[in-house]
């Protein structure tokens, strides 16, 4: 029986202050919003995008192609400024309801640029919407600009320079630079120049790595992109030497258990090596990645840590602290959220799972 389960009173995880560091713009969309935007723009969507079941694909190139085709179909429904603002506002509202005090939402403005007059307007719409959502909800919202492995590394440099122009740690400012899409594509080293631009400006560097590919790819990313955080990084658990290096270099891992299972990396929730990563000393920040497709939001990741991996409330509080400490929130915001975690843990717990 997992440690902590049925033995200790449990607190409400929705009230646990936490930072959400791995959420993609399109993938954050509500299912109802996707359906509404598709109807408004006369777009016919694959039926699987609108059902209630989480995506499940094999962890091979065919599986990724299916995932990417569905993601692209959803992204094609976001066709202008109003749509973009709605996606941001609703993502922040949903995070607020789940106890997030800090959200760092990731966006590649390239896909939306044609509808709003270019890369700069596309990014500035997201930033402005993030500022408005922060004011409306109290969630501190930063933005991570992400390049794609499917495009030329020079495009990544363009995005890095754009990100730098809007850098800051306040609501609606760019806090980081990432690299997303299929880890098996592109030359990791070739993206190093873009990351150097971001790093010199003080942006947090957050490339994807170590989900679709194993520990050797984690080392490749560490070597060439020098990340502050690693999007996923979960497969570093397969090689103790690589995991030790991740820990020694202070690289935080944005672990998204639902994503790992939906993309076929692990057969089931219990196979995700969450406890092994934490036991090794890794800084772990749970994330939802693409809840639109995986049907699992941030709170679900914490519930899985509790019910599947047996994390007790003290351990769940430690995960929340880790996420806050790994964020690029301002010192004041970080201190406030950490005080909130302490207060959550100090409060009287509720009913046990057995009652």
C-alpha positions in Angstrom: 0.0 0.0 0.0 1.5 3.4 -0.9 2.8 5.4 1.9 0.3 7.9 3.3 -2.8 6.4 1.7 -5.7 5.7 4.1 -3.5 6.5 7.1 -3.4 10.3 7.4 -6.0 13.0 7.2 -5.8 14.9 3.9 -6.0 18.6 3.1 -7.8 20.1 0.1 -5.2 20.2 -2.8 -7.1 23.0 -4.5 -6.2 25.2 -1.6 -2.5 24.3 -1.8 -0.6 27.3 -3.3 1.5 26.1 -6.3 3.2 27.3 -9.4 2.3 25.9 -12.8 5.4 26.0 -15.0 4.5 23.7 -17.9 1.3 24.7 -19.8 1.1 25.3 -23.5 -1.1 28.1 -24.9 -3.2 26.0 -27.3 -3.1 23.0 -25.1 -4.6 24.9 -22.2 -7.9 25.5 -24.0 -11.2 24.4 -22.6 -13.0 21.8 -24.6 -16.1 24.0 -24.7 -14.0 26.9 -26.0 -12.5 24.7 -28.8 -16.0 23.6 -29.9 -17.2 27.2 -29.8 -14.3 28.6 -31.8 -14.5 25.8 -34.4 -18.2 26.5 -34.9 -17.6 30.2 -35.2 -14.9 29.8 -37.8 -16.6 27.0 -39.7 -13.9 24.5 -38.9 -14.7 20.8 -38.8 -12.7 19.0 -36.1 -11.8 15.4 -35.7 -14.4 13.8 -33.4 -11.7 12.5 -31.0 -10.9 16.2 -30.1 -14.3 16.7 -28.8 -15.0 13.5 -26.8 -14.3 13.1 -23.1 -11.5 10.6 -23.4 -7.8 11.5 -22.9 -5.6 10.9 -25.9 -3.6 7.7 -25.9 -0.9 7.1 -28.6 2.1 4.9 -28.9 5.5 6.5 -28.1 6.7 6.3 -31.7 6.8 8.7 -34.6 3.3 7.6 -35.8 1.9 8.3 -32.3 3.5 11.7 -32.2 2.2 12.5 -35.7 -1.3 11.7 -34.5 -0.9 13.9 -31.4 0.6 16.8 -33.5 -2.2 16.5 -36.1 -4.8 16.9 -33.4 -2.9 19.7 -31.7 -2.6 21.5 -35.1 -6.3 21.1 -35.7 -7.1 22.8 -32.3 -4.5 25.5 -32.9 -6.1 26.3 -36.3 -9.3 27.4 -34.4 -7.5 30.3 -32.8 -7.8 32.9 -35.5 -7.4 36.4 -34.1 -6.9 38.7 -31.1 -10.2 37.9 -29.4 -9.6 34.2 -29.6 -6.1 34.6 -28.2 -7.3 36.7 -25.3 -10.0 34.3 -24.5 -7.6 31.4 -24.3 -5.3 33.2 -21.9 -8.1 34.5 -19.7 -9.7 31.1 -19.3 -6.4 29.3 -18.7 -5.6 31.7 -15.9 -9.2 31.4 -14.5 -8.8 27.6 -14.5 -5.5 27.7 -12.8 -6.8 30.1 -10.1 -9.5 27.6 -9.3 -6.9 24.9 -8.7 -4.7 26.9 -6.4 -2.1 28.2 -8.7 -0.6 31.4 -7.5 1.9 31.6 -10.4 1.5 30.5 -14.0 4.2 30.5 -16.7 2.3 29.8 -19.9 4.3 28.8 -23.0 3.5 30.1 -26.4 5.1 30.1 -29.9 3.6 33.2 -31.5 4.6 32.0 -35.0 1.3 30.2 -35.6 -0.9 33.1 -34.6 1.2 35.9 -36.3 -0.6 35.6 -39.7 -4.0 36.5 -38.1 -2.8 39.6 -36.1 -0.1 41.2 -38.2 3.1 39.6 -37.2 5.2 38.0 -34.5 5.4 41.1 -32.3 1.6 41.8 -32.2 0.9 38.1 -31.5 3.2 38.1 -28.5 2.0 41.4 -27.3 -1.6 40.2 -27.3 -0.7 37.3 -25.1 1.3 39.5 -22.8 -1.5 42.1 -22.5 -4.0 39.3 -21.9 -1.8 37.8 -19.2 -1.6 41.2 -17.4 -5.4 41.5 -17.5 -5.9 38.0 -16.2 -3.4 38.5 -13.4 -5.3 41.6 -12.3 -8.6 39.8 -12.5 -7.7 36.6 -10.7 -4.7 37.3 -8.5 -2.6 34.7 -10.3 0.8 36.0 -11.2 1.2 35.2 -14.9 4.5 35.2 -16.8 5.0 34.0 -20.4 7.6 31.6 -21.9 8.3 32.1 -25.6 9.0 28.8 -27.2 10.7 28.0 -30.5 10.0 24.7 -32.4 12.4 21.9 -33.3 10.4 21.6 -36.5 11.6 25.0 -37.7 15.0 26.4 -38.6 17.3 27.4 -35.7 17.5 30.9 -37.2 13.7 31.2 -36.5 14.6 30.3 -32.9 17.0 33.2 -32.8 14.4 35.6 -34.0 12.0 34.4 -31.3 14.7 34.7 -28.6 15.4 38.3 -29.6 11.7 39.0 -29.5 11.4 37.4 -26.1 14.3 39.5 -24.8 12.6 42.7 -25.8 9.7 41.9 -23.5 11.7 40.4 -20.6 10.7 41.0 -16.9 9.4 39.2 -13.9 6.1 41.0 -13.5 2.7 40.0 -14.7 2.4 39.9 -18.5 6.2 39.9 -19.1 8.4 37.3 -20.8 10.2 35.2 -18.2 11.7 32.4 -20.3 12.7 30.9 -23.6 11.9 27.3 -24.5 12.1 24.7 -27.3 9.2 22.3 -28.0 7.9 19.7 -30.4 9.3 16.3 -31.2 12.6 15.7 -29.4 13.6 13.3 -32.2 13.6 16.2 -34.7 16.2 18.9 -35.3 19.8 19.3 -34.2 19.9 20.2 -30.5 23.3 21.9 -30.7 22.1 24.2 -33.6 19.6 25.8 -31.2 22.4 26.7 -28.7 22.8 30.2 -30.2 19.2 31.1 -29.6 19.4 29.9 -26.0 22.6 32.0 -25.5 20.7 35.1 -26.5 18.0 34.4 -24.0 20.4 33.4 -21.2 22.4 36.7 -21.6 19.2 38.6 -21.1 18.5 36.8 -17.9 15.6 34.7 -19.2 15.0 31.3 -17.7 15.9 28.6 -20.3 13.3 25.8 -20.4 13.7 23.4 -23.4 11.8 20.2 -23.7 13.8 17.0 -23.3 13.9 13.5 -21.8 10.3 12.5 -22.4 10.2 10.9 -25.9 13.9 10.3 -25.8 16.0 8.9 -22.9 18.9 9.9 -20.7 21.3 10.4 -23.6 19.1 13.1 -24.9 18.9 14.7 -21.5 22.7 15.0 -21.5 22.6 16.4 -25.0 20.2 19.2 -23.9 22.2 19.9 -20.7 25.4 20.1 -22.8 24.2 22.4 -25.6 21.3 24.4 -24.2 22.3 24.7 -20.5 18.7 24.7 -19.2 17.6 26.1 -15.9 14.6 23.9 -16.1 13.9 20.9 -18.3 10.4 20.4 -19.9 9.7 16.8 -18.7 13.2 15.3 -18.1 11.4 12.4 -16.6 13.5 9.8 -18.3 16.6 10.9 -16.6 15.5 8.4 -14.0 16.6 5.7 -16.3 20.3 6.5 -15.7 21.4 7.3 -12.1 24.5 9.1 -13.5 22.4 11.4 -15.6 19.9 12.0 -12.9 22.8 12.9 -10.5 24.0 15.4 -13.0 20.6 17.0 -13.3 20.5 17.3 -9.5 24.1 18.6 -9.3 23.5 21.3 -11.9 20.3 22.4 -10.2 18.1 21.8 -13.2 14.4 21.7 -12.2 12.2 19.1 -13.9 8.7 20.1 -15.2 7.1 16.6 -14.8 3.8 16.1 -16.5 2.5 12.6 -15.6 -0.7 12.7 -17.6 1.4 13.6 -20.7 3.8 10.8 -20.2 1.0 8.3 -20.1 -1.1 9.8 -23.0 2.0 9.8 -25.2 2.8 6.2 -24.4 6.1 6.9 -22.6 4.8 4.9 -19.6 1.9 2.4 -19.7 0.1 3.8 -16.6 0.2 6.5 -14.0 2.0 4.2 -11.5 4.9 3.7 -13.9 5.9 7.4 -14.0 9.0 7.5 -11.8 7.9 10.6 -9.8 9.0 9.2 -6.5 12.3 8.1 -7.8 13.0 11.6 -9.1 12.1 13.2 -5.8 14.1 10.7 -3.8 17.2 11.4 -5.9 16.9 15.1 -4.9 15.6 16.5 -8.1 13.6 19.7 -8.0 10.2 18.7 -9.5 7.4 21.0 -10.6 4.3 19.2 -11.7 2.6 20.5 -14.8 -0.4 19.7 -17.0 1.3 20.2 -20.4 -1.8 20.0 -22.7 -5.0 19.4 -20.7 -7.1 19.9 -23.9 -5.8 16.6 -25.2 -4.8 14.8 -22.1 -8.0 15.8 -20.2 -6.0 16.3 -17.0 -5.3 19.6 -15.4 -2.7 20.6 -12.8 -4.8 19.6 -9.8 -5.1 16.1 -11.3 -1.3 15.8 -11.3 -1.3 16.5 -7.6 -4.1 14.1 -7.0 -2.2 11.4 -8.9 0.9 12.1 -6.8 -1.3 11.5 -3.7 -3.5 8.6 -4.8 -1.2 6.7 -7.1 2.3 7.5 -5.8 1.4 7.7 -2.1 2.6 11.2 -1.4 1.4 12.5 1.9 0.5 16.1 2.6 4.0 17.0 3.7 5.4 15.6 0.5 2.7 17.3 -1.6 3.6 20.6 0.1 7.2 20.0 -0.8 6.3 19.5 -4.4 4.4 22.8 -4.4 7.4 24.5 -2.7 9.6 23.1 -5.4 7.4 24.5 -8.2 7.4 27.9 -6.6 11.1 28.0 -6.0 11.7 26.9 -9.7 9.5 29.6 -11.0 10.6 33.1 -12.2 8.1 34.9 -10.0 9.4 38.0 -8.3 10.8 37.6 -4.8 7.7 39.1 -3.2 5.3 36.7 -5.0 7.5 33.7 -4.3 7.7 34.6 -0.6 3.9 35.0 -0.4 3.2 31.7 -2.1 5.7 29.9 0.1 4.0 31.3 3.2 0.8 30.0 1.8 2.2 26.5 1.5 3.3 26.6 5.1 -0.2 27.8 6.2 -1.8 25.0 4.2 0.3 22.4 5.9 -0.3 24.0 9.3 -4.1 23.9 9.0 -6.4 21.2 10.4 -6.6 18.4 7.8 -10.0 17.1 6.6 -11.3 13.6 6.3 -9.2 10.6 5.5 -9.6 8.8 2.2 -11.0 5.8 4.1 -13.8 7.7 5.7 
